[in-house]
Amino acid sequence: MPQAFFGGIHPNDQKSATNKKPIETLPPPARVVIPMSLHIGAPCTPCVAVGDQVTVGQKVGDAPAFVSAPVHASISGTVSAVEPRIHFSGVPVMSVVIENDFNDTPCPTLAPPRNPDGLTPEQISALVKEAGIVGMGGATFPTHVKISSGLNKVDTVIVNASECEPYITSDHRILLEHPEEVLGGVKLLARIFGVDRVHIAIEANKANAAEMLRLKIEEEKAPAVVDVLRTRYPQGAEKQLCQSITGRQVPPGALPASIGCAVFNIVTTMAIYRAIHEGKPVTHRVVTVSGSGVHEPKNLYCPIGTPISDLLDACGGVKQGTFKILMGGPMMGHSQYDMAAPIGKGTNAILAFADKEERTVDYPACIRCGKCISVCPMHLQPVFMYQYEEAGMLPELEAAHLLDCIECGACSYICPGRLHLVQAFRAGKQKINNAKAAAKAAAETAQAAPEKKEG
């Protein structure tokens, strides 16, 4: 029985511009820029050099640590640069630049395992890592780490098809157009964790996808059940989804595995199927291009590393008066200032907004209404957290559980004073982490000083 989580909001979903539009293939880009940081964790190390010929699916960046994931070429062609390039985070990141030869030559060494049905969970996890699969709903946490850490601990597997942010419809279209591959991944997840059924969580505003899945599940006798949830943001957040499906709450500072749950996005689930049954690494993804500033909104199948400008051009460009471009949804997306920045594994949308939707004010002010507290799904107190961050009160900020904030943006959405709450919380987290790093460095220096003196 679906449970309700605390807080949340009900923004207009704004999905009608693209939810009935089939996925189109983006015209081939002239070049792609593959950042070595397409995931949470240690950046990759380039394993190709300028002048090398590469093929689609060939590894171009090695994962140096367990919490990392390799990256692969999304087009075939010639490596023209291995250097820092602008990243969608806004800073330069070491990247591999590939000039397209427009042949789409597949990597000759890619092949599925001979007996995919006989693989152990550990073997599947290793193949998932080699395929560079990460959380493709936006989090980009390496999937093999989630699998490995959940083995023998998880009794509930949830596939997240909520897609609760406004405008975004890429997951919805994948469910309608590739249900067999999604269910193929579901079967693998059921096998990995030894569960008799996987919960596919979907919001009520995607009734046609829910019905399609139910028919396919019955047809294939798949170990899955469709849970249709009330449309409410942030329904798709990992911790809130666990509560909606199981009634269990993830403790502060903990992960879903602590309550026996594992959550995977549907694109990640499909990528697991393709890696195990087709031998394909992550090289492409579906991106919704929409918003009031886009002439012709679309869902586009794109090579990873394609510049944002190519996606906007494929949709007729942006309208005059467009004031903001976001990578991701309007609630959690990041503003982009350089359209040469490439799309990544976690890019589910590019949104453009025109001047009629500008809502910022020159002097945002808190009126102490408490609305932010009433909508926070993590039971936090954004009004006080904001004040602590503004005043640089880091101990108080950490004591207010800032690090539990999921940056969903519900507080910013509801705030009548137009405070930049999420931006303040992101800055606050960085300040806390910087302070901890400085304290650790100071302690290590102090410890090393006597040892050096003795030596």
N, C-alpha and C positions, 0 to 999 in steps of 0.2 A: 504494500500500500504506500503510494507516494506520500512523503512528509513535507511539511512546510519549513523553510529556513527563515531565520529572523531577517527583518529589513527587506531591502530590495526596492526596485522602482519599476515603473511601467512606461517607458518611453515609446513613442510611436515607432513601430519596427522599420518603416521606410524600405521594405524589401520588394515592393511591387515593381520597381524599375527593372529588376533582374531575375526575380524568382521564377519567371516563366521562360526565361531565355536560355536555350541550350548552350552548353560549353562550346566555345569556338577556339580554334588553335591560333595563337598569335603568329603573325608573319615572322619568319626567321630573323632574329636580330643580327646586325653586322658583327657585333662582338658581345661577349659576356665578361663580366668581372666577378670572379668567384672568390669571395672573402674567405679567409682562413678561420674566421669566427662566425659560424652559422648556427651556433648552439651555445647553451650554458656549459661552462667548463673550460678546460685548457684549449687555447687556439691550436689549429693544425699547423704542421710544418710543411711547406711546399715541397713536393717531390718531383717537380718538373722544372725545366729551365727554359729561358728564352730561346726560341727557335725549334723547340720540340713540337712534333706532330702529335696531336691527341685525338682520341675518339670518344664518342658518347658513352658515358659510364666509366671511363678510365679514371682511376684515382689520381687526383692532383694535389691532395693534401693528406698527410698521415696524421692520425690521432696519437699524440704523445703520451696520453694518460688514460686511465680507466674512465674518468668523467670527461669524455671527449668523443667526437665522432668524425670519421674521415669525410672529406668532401670530394666530389667527382665532377668531371667535365660534363656540361649539359649540352654542348654542341661539339662537332668535330672541327678541327682546324689547327692553327698554329699559335703557340704561346708567344705573345708579343711583349709581355712584360710580367715580371714578378716583383711587385713593389707595393707600397702603401697606396691605397685608393680610398676615396670617400665611401663610408659605410652608412647604412641606414640609421645607425646610432648617432650619426652626426660627426664622427671623428674618423680620421684615416686608419685603415686596417690593412695589414699585409694581404695581398690579393694576387690571384693568377688571372691575367687577362688573355682571353683566347679570341683570335680573329676567325670568323666563321668561313669555312670552305663550302658551306651550303650542301654538303654531301650527306650529312647525318650518318656518318659511318659508325656502326656500333662497335664497341670494344670487343675484340675477338675472344678475349679470355672469360667473358661473362657467360655463366651458364648456371642453371639451377642444380641443386644437389641431386644425385641419382635416385635417392629414395627419401623424398621429403616427408613421407608419412612415418618413416622410421627414426626421425631425428629426436634426440632428447631435448628437454627444455634448455639445457646448457648449450647444446649445439645450435639450437635456434637463436638463442641470445647472442652467440658469437657471430652468426650470419647477419643478425640485425645490426650489430655494431659495424661489421664490414660494409654493409649497405648504407651506412651513414644516416640511419633512421633516428629522428628526434621527435619531440612533441610538436606536431605540425599545426596545432590549434593556435600557436603563438608563443607557448612557453619555451620550446626548443630544448627541453631537458633530454639528454641522450636516453633513448628508449631501452637499450640493453641494460643500463644501470637500474631503471625502474623494474625491469623483468627480474634481474638477478637479485635485487634487494627484496623482492616480493615473494620469491619462491618459498614454499612451505609456510607462508605467513598469511596468504590471501585466500579468503573464502568467497569474495564477491568481486567480480570483474565487471566494470562499467565501460561501455563505449559511448563517448560523449558526442552526440549528434544534436545537441541543444542549439548551437549557433545563436546565442542569445543577444549578441550585439546588433544594433540597428544596421541596416543597409547590406550586411554581408549575406550572401546566398551561395557561396562556393560549395560548402558542405551539403547544402540542400540539393543542389544540382548533381553532385557526385552520388548521393543516395538514389536519386531518380535514374541516373544514367549508368551507374556502375554498381548496382546492388550485389551482384554475384561476387565481385572482388572484395567488397566490404565484408560480406558474409564468409568469404574464404579466410579473411583475416580473423574474423570472430571465431571460427573453428580452431584456428591455431592458438588463439588466446585461451580458449577453453581447455585445449590440450596442455598448454604450458603450465597453467595453474591448477589443472585437475578439477575443474568445476563442471557441473552438469548443465549449466546454462549461463549465458552472458547477458547482462542487461544492456539494451540499447536505449539510451535516454534521449528523447526528442521532445521538443516543445509542441504545444497544441497548434501553433500557427503553421505547422508543416504536415498537415493531416494526410496529404497525398503521398508524402514520403513514408509516413508511418504505415499506411495501408499497403504500399508497395513492399515494404520490408516484411510485413506480416504474411503476405502472399508468398514471398520468396522463402521465408523461413519454413512455412508449411510445405512448400514444394520440395525443398532440399532437406527437410527434416533437420534443420540446423539447430545446434544447442544454444538457442537465443530466445529472448522475450523482449518485446517492444514496450517500453514504459513511456506513455505520453504524459508529459508534465505541463502544469500550468505555465503560460507564457509570462515570465517575470525575470528581470535582470537583477543579479548575475547568476541565472540558473545554471549556466555552463561552467562556473568556477568550480574547481576540483572539490574543495571542501563542502561547498553548498550542494553539489551534485551527490556526494556521498550521503549527506543527510536526507536529501529528497528521496533517494532510492532505498536506503536502509534504515533511516531514523537515527543512525549513529552520528555523533559529532566528533570531528577531529580535534583533539586537545590543542591548546595554544602551543605553537612552536613545533608541532608534530606533523607527520605526513599521513596520507590516507592508509598506508600500509600498517600504521599503528592501530587501526581499527579493522584491519582485515580487508581493506579495499584497494583496488588498483584501477586507475582511470586512464583510458586511451582515447585520443581523438579519432574520428572516423578516417581522416586522411592518413594518420599514422597506422591505423588498422589495415587500410588498403595497401600501404607501403610494405607492411610486414608480409602480406600475401604475395605481393609482387617479388619481394626479395627471396622468399622461400620457394615459390612455385615457378618463378620466371627468371630468377637470378639477377633481377634489376635493382641497382642502387637508386637512391633519391637524386633525380636530376631535373625534375619538372614539378610544377604544382599548379592548381587552379586558383586564380585570383579574381575576385569581384572588383570591377572598376565602376564606381558609382558616385553619387552625390550631386548636389545642385549645380556644381561647376562643370559637370561632364556632359558633353553633347549627346553621346550615345552610350549609355551604360551597358556593360557586357560582363560575362564570365569568361575569362581567358585562360587557356592552358598554355603556360609559359615555361621556357627554360630558366632554371635558377641562375641568377647573375644578370638577367636582362635589366637594362636601365629602366627606371620608372617612366622616363620620357617615351619609351617605345610603347608601353601599355596605354598611356594617355593618347598618343598619336593614333593608335589602333581604334580608339573610341572617339575620334574626331577632334581631339585636342580639348583644351579647357576653355570655358567661356570667359569673356571679358568681365572683370570684376571679381574673379576668383581670388580669394584672400588666403586660403589655407589648403595645403595638400597633406593628407595623413597617410601613413603606412599602418594599416590595421583599422579597427573600428573607431567610431567617434568617442567611445567611452575610454578605451585603453590604448588607442593608437598613438603614434609618435609623429609630430610635425616634421616635414621634410623641407629643407631649404635648397637642396641641389638635386635636380631631376636626373643627374647622372648616377645617383646612388642605385645599387642593384637590389632586386627583390631577393629574399632569402627563403630558407626552408619554412619559416614560420609566417611568411607573408600571405595572409588570406584576403587582404583587400587593399586597394589604393582608392582613397576618397578625396574628392575635390569639392570645396564649399565656396559658393559665390557670396557676394556682398550682402544680400538680404538676410543671410543667416549669421552675420557678425553680431555677437552678443557681449563682447567684452566691454568693460567700463573703465574709465580712467582711474577711479578711486574705489576699488572694491572694499567693502566694509562689513564686518560681522555685526549682525543685529541680535545675536544671542537667542535665536529662535529655537535652536535645538533640533531643527529638521535633519541635520547631518547625522545626529546621533540616532534618530529614529529609523534611518534607512541603511545604516552601516551593517552589512551582513556578518561582520566579524565582532560585533558588540563593542566596538571601539568608540572613543569620544573625539571625533575629528576637531571640534571647536577648541578643545584644550591642546590637542596635538599641534594644531596650527600656531597657537600662541607660544607654545614652548619652542617650536622651530624658529619662529620669527625672533624670539629673544635669545636664541642660542643656548637654551637650557637642555643640554643633551642628556644628563642623568634623568631628568623628569620626562623627557621625550621617550627614552628607552623604557622607563617605568610605566609609561602609558601604553606600552605594547605596540609601539610604532612598527616594529619588525614583523608583526602579525598582519599588517595592512596588506591587502591583495591588490591595491591600486585599481580597484574596479571603476572608480569615478562616480559612484552613486552619490557621494556627498557633494561633489562639485556640481553634478546635474541638478540637485535639489536646492542648492544654496541660493537664496534670494539676494544675498550680498555680492554674488559673483566672485567669491574668493577662489584663488588658484590653489585649491586644497591638495590635489594629487601631486602637482608640481612641487609644493612645499614638502610633502611627505617623501617624495623621491630624493629631494635634496637633503632632508633630514636623515634618511637611511645612509646616504653617502657620508654625511658628516659623522654619524655614529661609527661607521666602518673605518673611516679615516682615523678617528680618535683611537679606536681599538688597535689599529695597525701601528700608530705612533707610540702608543703605550707599550705594545709588545716590543717594538724596536728599541725603545728606551730601556726596557727591562733587560733585553739581551745585551745591550751595550754596557749597562751597569754590571751585569754578571761577567762579561768578558774582561772588564777593566782590571779586576784583581788578578785574574789568571794571567793577563799579559804582564802585569807588574812582577808576579812571581817568576814568570819565565825569563 
